[in-house]
């Protein structure tokens, strides 16, 4: 399965609790942290919910 790199570019401060929980689920939580995850529909859906806080790195 393909891998995808995700970088957190936005702060979770003053964000709804649901958005904070999505970040934690992706393995993020601190600014500029990068994680590499499987490229699945679930991960893509989480990224789609937080376009202002995460970026996909090629």
C-alpha distance matrix in Angstrom:
0.0 3.8 6.6 9.9 13.4 16.1 19.7 22.6 25.4 27.7 29.7 29.6 33.4 35.2 32.2 31.9 30.8 27.9 26.4 26.9 25.1 22.0 22.1 22.4 19.5 17.3 18.8 21.2 25.0 26.7 27.1 25.0 22.5 19.0 15.9 12.2 10.0 6.6 7.0 8.5 12.0 13.7 12.9 13.9 17.0 18.0 17.9 20.0 22.5 23.1 23.2 26.4 24.9 21.4 20.1 16.8 17.0 15.8
3.8 0.0 3.8 6.8 10.3 13.2 16.8 19.9 22.5 25.0 27.4 27.6 31.4 33.3 30.4 30.6 29.7 27.0 25.1 25.6 24.3 21.0 20.6 21.4 19.0 16.1 17.7 19.5 23.3 24.6 24.6 22.2 20.1 16.4 13.8 10.1 8.6 6.0 5.5 8.5 11.8 13.6 11.9 12.4 15.9 16.7 15.9 18.0 20.8 21.0 20.7 23.7 22.4 18.7 17.0 13.4 13.4 12.0
6.6 3.8 0.0 3.8 6.8 9.9 13.4 16.6 19.3 21.9 24.1 24.5 28.2 30.4 27.7 28.1 27.2 24.8 22.6 22.8 21.8 18.6 17.7 18.5 16.4 13.3 14.4 16.1 19.9 21.0 21.0 18.6 16.3 12.7 10.0 6.4 5.5 4.6 5.2 8.8 12.2 13.1 10.6 11.5 15.1 15.1 14.0 16.7 19.2 18.8 18.6 21.3 19.6 15.9 14.3 11.0 10.7 10.1
9.9 6.8 3.8 0.0 3.8 6.5 10.1 13.2 15.7 18.4 20.8 21.4 25.1 27.2 24.5 25.2 24.7 22.4 19.9 20.2 19.7 16.4 15.2 16.6 15.0 11.5 12.9 13.8 17.4 18.4 18.0 15.6 13.8 10.3 8.3 5.5 5.4 6.1 5.5 9.0 11.7 12.3 9.1 9.4 13.0 12.7 10.9 13.8 16.3 15.5 15.1 17.6 16.0 12.2 10.5 7.2 7.5 7.7
13.4 10.3 6.8 3.8 0.0 3.8 6.8 10.2 12.8 15.7 18.1 19.1 22.7 25.1 22.8 24.0 23.6 21.8 18.9 18.8 18.8 15.8 13.8 15.3 14.5 10.7 11.4 11.5 14.9 15.3 14.6 12.0 10.3 6.7 5.7 4.4 6.5 8.8 9.0 12.2 14.5 14.4 10.7 11.3 14.5 13.3 11.1 14.3 16.4 14.7 14.2 16.0 13.9 10.2 8.5 5.8 5.3 6.9
16.1 13.2 9.9 6.5 3.8 0.0 3.8 6.7 9.5 12.1 14.4 15.4 19.0 21.3 19.0 20.4 20.1 18.5 15.4 15.4 15.8 12.8 10.6 12.6 12.3 8.6 9.5 8.8 11.9 12.4 11.7 9.6 8.3 5.5 5.5 6.4 7.8 10.6 10.5 12.9 14.3 13.6 9.8 10.3 12.8 10.9 8.5 11.9 13.4 11.3 11.0 12.6 10.2 6.6 5.7 4.7 5.9 9.0
19.7 16.8 13.4 10.1 6.8 3.8 0.0 3.8 6.2 9.3 11.7 13.3 16.6 19.3 17.5 19.4 19.5 18.5 15.1 14.6 15.9 13.5 10.5 12.7 13.5 10.1 10.2 8.1 10.2 9.8 8.3 6.0 5.7 4.4 6.7 9.0 11.1 14.2 14.3 16.5 17.7 16.7 13.0 13.4 15.4 12.9 10.3 13.5 14.4 11.4 11.0 11.3 8.6 5.5 5.2 6.4 6.9 10.5
22.6 19.9 16.6 13.2 10.2 6.7 3.8 0.0 3.8 5.9 7.9 9.6 12.8 15.5 13.9 16.2 16.4 15.9 12.3 11.6 13.5 11.7 8.4 10.9 12.6 9.9 9.9 6.7 7.7 7.2 5.6 5.1 5.7 6.7 8.9 11.9 13.4 16.6 16.6 18.3 18.9 17.3 13.9 14.4 15.5 12.5 10.3 13.2 13.1 9.7 9.9 9.3 5.8 4.4 6.4 9.0 10.3 14.1
25.4 22.5 19.3 15.7 12.8 9.5 6.2 3.8 0.0 3.8 7.0 9.8 12.3 14.7 13.7 16.5 17.5 17.3 13.6 13.3 15.9 14.2 11.2 14.1 15.9 13.4 13.6 10.3 10.3 9.0 6.1 5.8 8.3 9.6 12.4 15.1 16.8 19.8 19.3 21.0 21.3 20.0 16.7 16.5 17.4 14.7 12.0 14.1 14.0 10.2 9.5 7.7 5.2 5.3 6.7 10.1 11.2 15.0
27.7 25.0 21.9 18.4 15.7 12.1 9.3 5.9 3.8 0.0 3.8 6.6 8.8 11.0 10.1 13.1 14.5 14.8 11.1 10.9 14.1 12.9 10.3 13.3 15.5 13.8 14.2 10.7 9.6 8.8 6.6 8.3 10.5 12.4 14.7 17.6 18.8 21.7 21.2 22.4 22.2 20.4 17.5 17.4 17.5 14.5 12.5 14.1 13.0 9.2 9.3 6.5 4.0 6.6 9.3 12.9 14.7 18.4
29.7 27.4 24.1 20.8 18.1 14.4 11.7 7.9 7.0 3.8 0.0 3.8 5.4 8.3 8.2 11.5 12.6 13.7 10.5 9.3 12.8 12.8 10.1 12.3 15.3 14.4 14.2 10.5 8.1 7.4 6.3 9.4 11.1 13.9 16.0 19.3 20.4 23.5 23.4 24.3 24.1 21.8 19.2 19.6 19.3 16.0 14.7 16.4 14.6 11.1 12.2 9.5 6.8 9.6 12.7 16.1 17.8 21.6
29.6 27.6 24.5 21.4 19.1 15.4 13.3 9.6 9.8 6.6 3.8 0.0 3.8 6.3 5.4 8.2 8.8 10.3 7.5 5.9 9.6 10.3 8.2 10.2 13.2 13.1 13.2 10.0 7.3 8.2 8.8 12.0 12.7 15.2 16.6 19.7 20.2 23.1 23.2 23.5 23.1 20.4 18.2 19.0 18.1 14.6 14.3 15.8 13.3 10.5 12.7 10.5 7.9 10.7 14.3 17.5 19.6 23.4
33.4 31.4 28.2 25.1 22.7 19.0 16.6 12.8 12.3 8.8 5.4 3.8 0.0 3.8 5.5 8.7 9.8 12.3 10.2 8.6 12.3 13.6 11.8 13.3 16.5 16.8 16.6 13.4 10.2 10.3 10.7 14.3 15.5 18.4 20.0 23.3 23.9 26.9 27.0 27.3 26.7 24.0 22.0 22.7 21.6 18.1 17.9 19.1 16.4 13.7 15.6 12.9 10.9 14.1 17.5 20.9 22.9 26.7
35.2 33.3 30.4 27.2 25.1 21.3 19.3 15.5 14.7 11.0 8.3 6.3 3.8 0.0 3.8 6.8 8.9 11.6 10.1 9.6 13.1 14.5 13.7 15.4 18.2 18.8 19.2 16.3 13.3 14.0 14.2 17.7 18.8 21.5 22.9 26.0 26.2 28.9 28.7 28.5 27.4 24.7 23.2 23.6 21.9 18.8 18.7 19.3 16.2 14.0 16.0 13.3 12.3 15.8 19.3 22.8 25.1 28.8
32.2 30.4 27.7 24.5 22.8 19.0 17.5 13.9 13.7 10.1 8.2 5.4 5.5 3.8 0.0 3.8 6.4 8.2 6.5 6.9 10.3 11.3 11.0 13.1 15.4 16.1 17.0 14.4 12.1 13.6 14.0 17.1 17.8 19.9 20.9 23.7 23.5 25.9 25.5 25.1 23.8 21.2 19.8 20.1 18.2 15.2 15.4 15.8 12.6 10.7 13.2 11.1 10.2 13.5 17.2 20.4 23.1 26.7
31.9 30.6 28.1 25.2 24.0 20.4 19.4 16.2 16.5 13.1 11.5 8.2 8.7 6.8 3.8 0.0 3.8 5.4 5.5 6.7 9.0 10.3 11.3 13.0 14.6 16.0 17.4 15.6 13.6 15.9 16.8 19.8 19.9 21.7 22.0 24.5 23.8 25.8 25.4 24.4 22.8 19.9 19.2 19.7 17.3 14.5 15.6 15.7 12.0 11.3 14.4 13.1 12.4 15.3 19.0 21.8 24.8 28.3
30.8 29.7 27.2 24.7 23.6 20.1 19.5 16.4 17.5 14.5 12.6 8.8 9.8 8.9 6.4 3.8 0.0 3.8 5.4 5.1 6.2 8.7 10.0 10.6 12.3 14.4 15.5 14.2 12.3 15.1 16.9 19.8 19.4 21.1 20.9 23.4 22.5 24.5 24.6 23.5 22.2 18.9 18.4 19.6 17.2 14.2 15.9 16.6 13.0 12.5 16.1 15.3 13.7 16.1 19.8 22.3 25.2 28.6
27.9 27.0 24.8 22.4 21.8 18.5 18.5 15.9 17.3 14.8 13.7 10.3 12.3 11.6 8.2 5.4 3.8 0.0 3.8 5.4 5.1 6.3 8.8 10.0 10.5 12.6 14.5 13.7 12.8 16.0 17.6 20.0 19.3 20.3 19.7 21.7 20.3 21.9 21.7 20.3 18.7 15.5 15.3 16.4 13.7 11.0 13.2 13.6 10.0 10.5 14.2 14.2 13.0 14.8 18.3 20.4 23.6 26.7
26.4 25.1 22.6 19.9 18.9 15.4 15.1 12.3 13.6 11.1 10.5 7.5 10.2 10.1 6.5 5.5 5.4 3.8 0.0 3.8 5.4 5.1 6.4 8.8 9.8 10.8 12.7 11.3 10.4 13.3 14.3 16.6 16.2 17.3 17.1 19.3 18.3 20.3 19.9 19.1 17.8 14.8 13.8 14.6 12.5 9.3 10.5 11.3 7.9 7.2 10.9 10.7 9.2 11.1 14.7 17.1 20.2 23.5
26.9 25.6 22.8 20.2 18.8 15.4 14.6 11.6 13.3 10.9 9.3 5.9 8.6 9.6 6.9 6.7 5.1 5.4 3.8 0.0 3.8 5.5 5.2 6.4 8.7 10.0 10.8 9.2 7.5 10.6 12.5 15.1 14.4 16.0 15.9 18.6 18.0 20.5 20.8 20.3 19.6 16.4 15.0 16.5 14.9 11.3 12.5 14.2 11.2 9.8 13.2 12.6 10.1 11.9 15.6 17.9 20.6 24.0
25.1 24.3 21.8 19.7 18.8 15.8 15.9 13.5 15.9 14.1 12.8 9.6 12.3 13.1 10.3 9.0 6.2 5.1 5.4 3.8 0.0 3.8 5.4 5.0 6.1 8.7 9.8 9.6 9.0 12.7 15.0 17.2 15.7 16.7 15.8 17.9 16.7 18.8 19.4 18.4 17.7 14.2 13.4 15.5 13.8 10.3 12.5 14.3 11.5 11.1 14.8 15.1 12.6 13.5 17.0 18.6 21.4 24.6
22.0 21.0 18.6 16.4 15.8 12.8 13.5 11.7 14.2 12.9 12.8 10.3 13.6 14.5 11.3 10.3 8.7 6.3 5.1 5.5 3.8 0.0 3.8 5.4 4.9 6.3 8.8 8.7 9.3 12.8 14.5 16.0 14.5 14.8 13.7 15.4 14.0 15.8 16.0 15.0 14.3 11.0 9.8 11.7 10.1 6.6 8.8 10.8 8.4 8.2 11.8 12.8 10.6 10.8 14.0 15.3 18.3 21.3
22.1 20.6 17.7 15.2 13.8 10.6 10.5 8.4 11.2 10.3 10.1 8.2 11.8 13.7 11.0 11.3 10.0 8.8 6.4 5.2 5.4 3.8 0.0 3.8 5.4 5.1 6.4 5.1 5.8 9.1 10.8 12.3 10.8 11.6 11.0 13.4 12.9 15.5 16.0 16.0 16.0 13.0 10.8 12.7 12.1 8.3 9.1 11.8 10.1 8.4 11.4 11.8 8.7 8.7 12.0 13.6 16.1 19.4
22.4 21.4 18.5 16.6 15.3 12.6 12.7 10.9 14.1 13.3 12.3 10.2 13.3 15.4 13.1 13.0 10.6 10.0 8.8 6.4 5.0 5.4 3.8 0.0 3.8 5.3 5.0 5.2 5.7 9.5 12.2 13.8 11.6 12.5 11.3 13.8 13.2 15.9 17.2 17.0 17.4 14.0 12.2 14.9 14.4 10.8 12.2 15.1 13.3 12.1 15.2 15.5 12.3 12.1 15.1 16.4 18.4 21.6
19.5 19.0 16.4 15.0 14.5 12.3 13.5 12.6 15.9 15.5 15.3 13.2 16.5 18.2 15.4 14.6 12.3 10.5 9.8 8.7 6.1 4.9 5.4 3.8 0.0 3.8 5.4 7.4 9.2 12.7 15.1 16.1 13.5 13.4 11.3 12.8 11.2 13.2 14.5 13.8 14.2 10.7 9.4 12.5 12.0 8.8 10.9 13.8 12.5 12.2 15.3 16.5 13.7 12.8 15.4 15.9 18.2 20.9
17.3 16.1 13.3 11.5 10.7 8.6 10.1 9.9 13.4 13.8 14.4 13.1 16.8 18.8 16.1 16.0 14.4 12.6 10.8 10.0 8.7 6.3 5.1 5.3 3.8 0.0 3.8 5.6 8.6 11.6 13.2 13.4 10.9 10.1 7.9 9.4 8.1 10.7 11.8 12.0 12.9 10.0 7.5 10.4 10.9 7.8 8.8 12.2 11.8 10.9 13.3 14.7 11.8 10.1 12.2 12.3 14.5 17.2
18.8 17.7 14.4 12.9 11.4 9.5 10.2 9.9 13.6 14.2 14.2 13.2 16.6 19.2 17.0 17.4 15.5 14.5 12.7 10.8 9.8 8.8 6.4 5.0 5.4 3.8 0.0 3.8 6.9 9.5 11.8 12.1 8.9 8.7 6.8 9.2 9.1 12.3 14.2 14.9 16.3 13.6 11.0 13.9 14.7 11.5 12.1 15.7 15.1 13.6 15.8 16.6 13.2 11.6 13.6 14.0 15.3 18.1
21.2 19.5 16.1 13.8 11.5 8.8 8.1 6.7 10.3 10.7 10.5 10.0 13.4 16.3 14.4 15.6 14.2 13.7 11.3 9.2 9.6 8.7 5.1 5.2 7.4 5.6 3.8 0.0 3.8 6.1 8.1 8.9 6.4 7.5 7.3 10.6 11.3 14.7 16.0 17.0 18.0 15.4 12.5 14.7 15.3 11.8 11.6 15.1 14.2 11.9 13.9 14.0 10.3 9.2 11.7 12.9 14.3 17.6
25.0 23.3 19.9 17.4 14.9 11.9 10.2 7.7 10.3 9.6 8.1 7.3 10.2 13.3 12.1 13.6 12.3 12.8 10.4 7.5 9.0 9.3 5.8 5.7 9.2 8.6 6.9 3.8 0.0 3.8 6.8 9.1 7.6 10.1 10.8 14.2 15.1 18.4 19.6 20.3 21.0 18.2 15.5 17.5 17.6 13.8 13.7 16.8 15.2 12.6 14.8 14.0 10.2 10.5 13.6 15.6 17.0 20.5
26.7 24.6 21.0 18.4 15.3 12.4 9.8 7.2 9.0 8.8 7.4 8.2 10.3 14.0 13.6 15.9 15.1 16.0 13.3 10.6 12.7 12.8 9.1 9.5 12.7 11.6 9.5 6.1 3.8 0.0 3.8 6.6 6.0 9.5 11.3 15.1 16.8 20.4 21.5 22.7 23.6 21.1 18.1 19.8 20.3 16.6 15.8 18.8 17.6 14.4 15.9 14.5 10.8 11.1 13.6 15.9 16.6 20.2
27.1 24.6 21.0 18.0 14.6 11.7 8.3 5.6 6.1 6.6 6.3 8.8 10.7 14.2 14.0 16.8 16.9 17.6 14.3 12.5 15.0 14.5 10.8 12.2 15.1 13.2 11.8 8.1 6.8 3.8 0.0 3.8 5.6 9.0 11.8 15.4 17.5 21.0 21.6 23.3 24.1 22.0 18.8 19.7 20.5 17.1 15.5 18.3 17.4 13.9 14.5 12.7 9.3 9.6 11.6 14.3 14.7 18.4
25.0 22.2 18.6 15.6 12.0 9.6 6.0 5.1 5.8 8.3 9.4 12.0 14.3 17.7 17.1 19.8 19.8 20.0 16.6 15.1 17.2 16.0 12.3 13.8 16.1 13.4 12.1 8.9 9.1 6.6 3.8 0.0 3.8 6.4 9.9 13.2 15.9 19.4 19.9 22.1 23.3 21.7 18.2 18.9 20.4 17.4 15.3 18.2 18.2 14.7 14.6 13.3 10.2 9.2 9.9 12.0 11.7 15.2
22.5 20.1 16.3 13.8 10.3 8.3 5.7 5.7 8.3 10.5 11.1 12.7 15.5 18.8 17.8 19.9 19.4 19.3 16.2 14.4 15.7 14.5 10.8 11.6 13.5 10.9 8.9 6.4 7.6 6.0 5.6 3.8 0.0 3.8 6.8 10.4 13.0 16.7 17.8 20.0 21.5 19.8 16.2 17.7 19.2 16.2 14.6 18.0 18.0 14.9 15.4 14.9 11.4 9.8 10.7 11.9 11.7 15.0
19.0 16.4 12.7 10.3 6.7 5.5 4.4 6.7 9.6 12.4 13.9 15.2 18.4 21.5 19.9 21.7 21.1 20.3 17.3 16.0 16.7 14.8 11.6 12.5 13.4 10.1 8.7 7.5 10.1 9.5 9.0 6.4 3.8 0.0 3.8 6.9 9.9 13.5 14.6 17.2 19.1 17.8 14.1 15.5 17.7 15.1 13.3 16.8 17.6 14.9 15.1 15.5 12.3 9.6 9.5 9.5 8.8 11.8
15.9 13.8 10.0 8.3 5.7 5.5 6.7 8.9 12.4 14.7 16.0 16.6 20.0 22.9 20.9 22.0 20.9 19.7 17.1 15.9 15.8 13.7 11.0 11.3 11.3 7.9 6.8 7.3 10.8 11.3 11.8 9.9 6.8 3.8 0.0 3.8 6.4 10.1 11.9 14.2 16.5 15.1 11.6 13.6 16.0 13.6 12.4 16.2 17.1 15.1 15.8 16.9 13.8 10.8 10.8 10.0 9.9 12.2
12.2 10.1 6.4 5.5 4.4 6.4 9.0 11.9 15.1 17.6 19.3 19.7 23.3 26.0 23.7 24.5 23.4 21.7 19.3 18.6 17.9 15.4 13.4 13.8 12.8 9.4 9.2 10.6 14.2 15.1 15.4 13.2 10.4 6.9 3.8 0.0 3.8 7.1 9.1 11.9 14.8 14.0 10.7 12.6 15.5 14.0 12.9 16.4 18.0 16.6 17.0 18.7 16.1 12.7 12.0 9.9 9.6 10.9
10.0 8.6 5.5 5.4 6.5 7.8 11.1 13.4 16.8 18.8 20.4 20.2 23.9 26.2 23.5 23.8 22.5 20.3 18.3 18.0 16.7 14.0 12.9 13.2 11.2 8.1 9.1 11.3 15.1 16.8 17.5 15.9 13.0 9.9 6.4 3.8 0.0 3.8 6.3 8.5 11.5 10.7 7.8 10.3 13.0 11.9 11.6 15.0 16.5 15.9 16.7 19.0 16.6 13.4 13.1 10.9 11.6 12.7
6.6 6.0 4.6 6.1 8.8 10.6 14.2 16.6 19.8 21.7 23.5 23.1 26.9 28.9 25.9 25.8 24.5 21.9 20.3 20.5 18.8 15.8 15.5 15.9 13.2 10.7 12.3 14.7 18.4 20.4 21.0 19.4 16.7 13.5 10.1 7.1 3.8 0.0 3.8 5.8 9.4 9.5 7.6 9.7 12.6 12.5 12.6 15.4 17.3 17.5 18.2 21.0 19.1 15.8 15.2 12.5 13.4 13.7
7.0 5.5 5.2 5.5 9.0 10.5 14.3 16.6 19.3 21.2 23.4 23.2 27.0 28.7 25.5 25.4 24.6 21.7 19.9 20.8 19.4 16.0 16.0 17.2 14.5 11.8 14.2 16.0 19.6 21.5 21.6 19.9 17.8 14.6 11.9 9.1 6.3 3.8 0.0 3.8 7.0 8.4 6.5 7.1 10.5 11.3 10.9 13.0 15.6 16.1 16.2 19.5 18.2 14.9 13.9 10.9 12.4 12.4
8.5 8.5 8.8 9.0 12.2 12.9 16.5 18.3 21.0 22.4 24.3 23.5 27.3 28.5 25.1 24.4 23.5 20.3 19.1 20.3 18.4 15.0 16.0 17.0 13.8 12.0 14.9 17.0 20.3 22.7 23.3 22.1 20.0 17.2 14.2 11.9 8.5 5.8 3.8 0.0 3.8 5.4 5.4 6.3 8.6 10.1 10.8 12.4 14.6 15.9 16.7 20.1 19.0 16.1 15.8 13.4 15.6 15.8
12.0 11.8 12.2 11.7 14.5 14.3 17.7 18.9 21.3 22.2 24.1 23.1 26.7 27.4 23.8 22.8 22.2 18.7 17.8 19.6 17.7 14.3 16.0 17.4 14.2 12.9 16.3 18.0 21.0 23.6 24.1 23.3 21.5 19.1 16.5 14.8 11.5 9.4 7.0 3.8 0.0 3.8 5.5 5.0 6.0 8.6 9.8 10.3 12.4 14.5 15.4 19.0 18.5 16.1 16.2 14.3 17.1 17.7
13.7 13.6 13.1 12.3 14.4 13.6 16.7 17.3 20.0 20.4 21.8 20.4 24.0 24.7 21.2 19.9 18.9 15.5 14.8 16.4 14.2 11.0 13.0 14.0 10.7 10.0 13.6 15.4 18.2 21.1 22.0 21.7 19.8 17.8 15.1 14.0 10.7 9.5 8.4 5.4 3.8 0.0 3.8 5.5 5.1 6.3 8.7 9.9 10.9 12.9 14.7 17.9 16.9 14.9 15.8 14.6 17.5 18.8
12.9 11.9 10.6 9.1 10.7 9.8 13.0 13.9 16.7 17.5 19.2 18.2 22.0 23.2 19.8 19.2 18.4 15.3 13.8 15.0 13.4 9.8 10.8 12.2 9.4 7.5 11.0 12.5 15.5 18.1 18.8 18.2 16.2 14.1 11.6 10.7 7.8 7.6 6.5 5.4 5.5 3.8 0.0 3.8 5.4 5.1 6.3 8.7 10.1 11.0 12.4 15.5 14.1 11.7 12.4 11.1 13.9 15.5
13.9 12.4 11.5 9.4 11.3 10.3 13.4 14.4 16.5 17.4 19.6 19.0 22.7 23.6 20.1 19.7 19.6 16.4 14.6 16.5 15.5 11.7 12.7 14.9 12.5 10.4 13.9 14.7 17.5 19.8 19.7 18.9 17.7 15.5 13.6 12.6 10.3 9.7 7.1 6.3 5.0 5.5 3.8 0.0 3.8 5.5 5.1 6.2 8.8 10.1 10.6 14.1 13.7 11.2 11.3 9.9 13.1 14.4
17.0 15.9 15.1 13.0 14.5 12.8 15.4 15.5 17.4 17.5 19.3 18.1 21.6 21.9 18.2 17.3 17.2 13.7 12.5 14.9 13.8 10.1 12.1 14.4 12.0 10.9 14.7 15.3 17.6 20.3 20.5 20.4 19.2 17.7 16.0 15.5 13.0 12.6 10.5 8.6 6.0 5.1 5.4 3.8 0.0 3.8 5.4 5.0 6.4 9.0 10.3 13.7 13.6 12.1 13.1 12.7 16.2 17.9
18.0 16.7 15.1 12.7 13.3 10.9 12.9 12.5 14.7 14.5 16.0 14.6 18.1 18.8 15.2 14.5 14.2 11.0 9.3 11.3 10.3 6.6 8.3 10.8 8.8 7.8 11.5 11.8 13.8 16.6 17.1 17.4 16.2 15.1 13.6 14.0 11.9 12.5 11.3 10.1 8.6 6.3 5.1 5.5 3.8 0.0 3.8 5.4 5.2 6.7 9.0 11.8 10.9 9.7 11.5 11.8 15.3 17.6
17.9 15.9 14.0 10.9 11.1 8.5 10.3 10.3 12.0 12.5 14.7 14.3 17.9 18.7 15.4 15.6 15.9 13.2 10.5 12.5 12.5 8.8 9.1 12.2 10.9 8.8 12.1 11.6 13.7 15.8 15.5 15.3 14.6 13.3 12.4 12.9 11.6 12.6 10.9 10.8 9.8 8.7 6.3 5.1 5.4 3.8 0.0 3.8 5.4 5.2 6.2 9.3 8.7 6.8 8.0 8.4 12.1 14.5
20.0 18.0 16.7 13.8 14.3 11.9 13.5 13.2 14.1 14.1 16.4 15.8 19.1 19.3 15.8 15.7 16.6 13.6 11.3 14.2 14.3 10.8 11.8 15.1 13.8 12.2 15.7 15.1 16.8 18.8 18.3 18.2 18.0 16.8 16.2 16.4 15.0 15.4 13.0 12.4 10.3 9.9 8.7 6.2 5.0 5.4 3.8 0.0 3.8 5.5 5.7 9.3 10.1 9.1 10.0 10.7 14.5 16.6
22.5 20.8 19.2 16.3 16.4 13.4 14.4 13.1 14.0 13.0 14.6 13.3 16.4 16.2 12.6 12.0 13.0 10.0 7.9 11.2 11.5 8.4 10.1 13.3 12.5 11.8 15.1 14.2 15.2 17.6 17.4 18.2 18.0 17.6 17.1 18.0 16.5 17.3 15.6 14.6 12.4 10.9 10.1 8.8 6.4 5.2 5.4 3.8 0.0 3.8 6.2 8.6 9.2 9.5 11.7 13.1 16.9 19.5
23.1 21.0 18.8 15.5 14.7 11.3 11.4 9.7 10.2 9.2 11.1 10.5 13.7 14.0 10.7 11.3 12.5 10.5 7.2 9.8 11.1 8.2 8.4 12.1 12.2 10.9 13.6 11.9 12.6 14.4 13.9 14.7 14.9 14.9 15.1 16.6 15.9 17.5 16.1 15.9 14.5 12.9 11.0 10.1 9.0 6.7 5.2 5.5 3.8 0.0 3.8 5.4 5.3 6.1 8.9 11.2 14.7 17.8
23.2 20.7 18.6 15.1 14.2 11.0 11.0 9.9 9.5 9.3 12.2 12.7 15.6 16.0 13.2 14.4 16.1 14.2 10.9 13.2 14.8 11.8 11.4 15.2 15.3 13.3 15.8 13.9 14.8 15.9 14.5 14.6 15.4 15.1 15.8 17.0 16.7 18.2 16.2 16.7 15.4 14.7 12.4 10.6 10.3 9.0 6.2 5.7 6.2 3.8 0.0 3.8 5.6 5.7 7.0 9.5 12.9 15.8
26.4 23.7 21.3 17.6 16.0 12.6 11.3 9.3 7.7 6.5 9.5 10.5 12.9 13.3 11.1 13.1 15.3 14.2 10.7 12.6 15.1 12.8 11.8 15.5 16.5 14.7 16.6 14.0 14.0 14.5 12.7 13.3 14.9 15.5 16.9 18.7 19.0 21.0 19.5 20.1 19.0 17.9 15.5 14.1 13.7 11.8 9.3 9.3 8.6 5.4 3.8 0.0 3.8 6.1 8.1 11.5 14.4 17.6
24.9 22.4 19.6 16.0 13.9 10.2 8.6 5.8 5.2 4.0 6.8 7.9 10.9 12.3 10.2 12.4 13.7 13.0 9.2 10.1 12.6 10.6 8.7 12.3 13.7 11.8 13.2 10.3 10.2 10.8 9.3 10.2 11.4 12.3 13.8 16.1 16.6 19.1 18.2 19.0 18.5 16.9 14.1 13.7 13.6 10.9 8.7 10.1 9.2 5.3 5.6 3.8 0.0 3.8 7.1 10.6 13.2 16.7
21.4 18.7 15.9 12.2 10.2 6.6 5.5 4.4 5.3 6.6 9.6 10.7 14.1 15.8 13.5 15.3 16.1 14.8 11.1 11.9 13.5 10.8 8.7 12.1 12.8 10.1 11.6 9.2 10.5 11.1 9.6 9.2 9.8 9.6 10.8 12.7 13.4 15.8 14.9 16.1 16.1 14.9 11.7 11.2 12.1 9.7 6.8 9.1 9.5 6.1 5.7 6.1 3.8 0.0 3.8 6.9 9.6 13.2
20.1 17.0 14.3 10.5 8.5 5.7 5.2 6.4 6.7 9.3 12.7 14.3 17.5 19.3 17.2 19.0 19.8 18.3 14.7 15.6 17.0 14.0 12.0 15.1 15.4 12.2 13.6 11.7 13.6 13.6 11.6 9.9 10.7 9.5 10.8 12.0 13.1 15.2 13.9 15.8 16.2 15.8 12.4 11.3 13.1 11.5 8.0 10.0 11.7 8.9 7.0 8.1 7.1 3.8 0.0 3.8 6.3 9.7
16.8 13.4 11.0 7.2 5.8 4.7 6.4 9.0 10.1 12.9 16.1 17.5 20.9 22.8 20.4 21.8 22.3 20.4 17.1 17.9 18.6 15.3 13.6 16.4 15.9 12.3 14.0 12.9 15.6 15.9 14.3 12.0 11.9 9.5 10.0 9.9 10.9 12.5 10.9 13.4 14.3 14.6 11.1 9.9 12.7 11.8 8.4 10.7 13.1 11.2 9.5 11.5 10.6 6.9 3.8 0.0 3.8 6.6
17.0 13.4 10.7 7.5 5.3 5.9 6.9 10.3 11.2 14.7 17.8 19.6 22.9 25.1 23.1 24.8 25.2 23.6 20.2 20.6 21.4 18.3 16.1 18.4 18.2 14.5 15.3 14.3 17.0 16.6 14.7 11.7 11.7 8.8 9.9 9.6 11.6 13.4 12.4 15.6 17.1 17.5 13.9 13.1 16.2 15.3 12.1 14.5 16.9 14.7 12.9 14.4 13.2 9.6 6.3 3.8 0.0 3.8
15.8 12.0 10.1 7.7 6.9 9.0 10.5 14.1 15.0 18.4 21.6 23.4 26.7 28.8 26.7 28.3 28.6 26.7 23.5 24.0 24.6 21.3 19.4 21.6 20.9 17.2 18.1 17.6 20.5 20.2 18.4 15.2 15.0 11.8 12.2 10.9 12.7 13.7 12.4 15.8 17.7 18.8 15.5 14.4 17.9 17.6 14.5 16.6 19.5 17.8 15.8 17.6 16.7 13.2 9.7 6.6 3.8 0.0
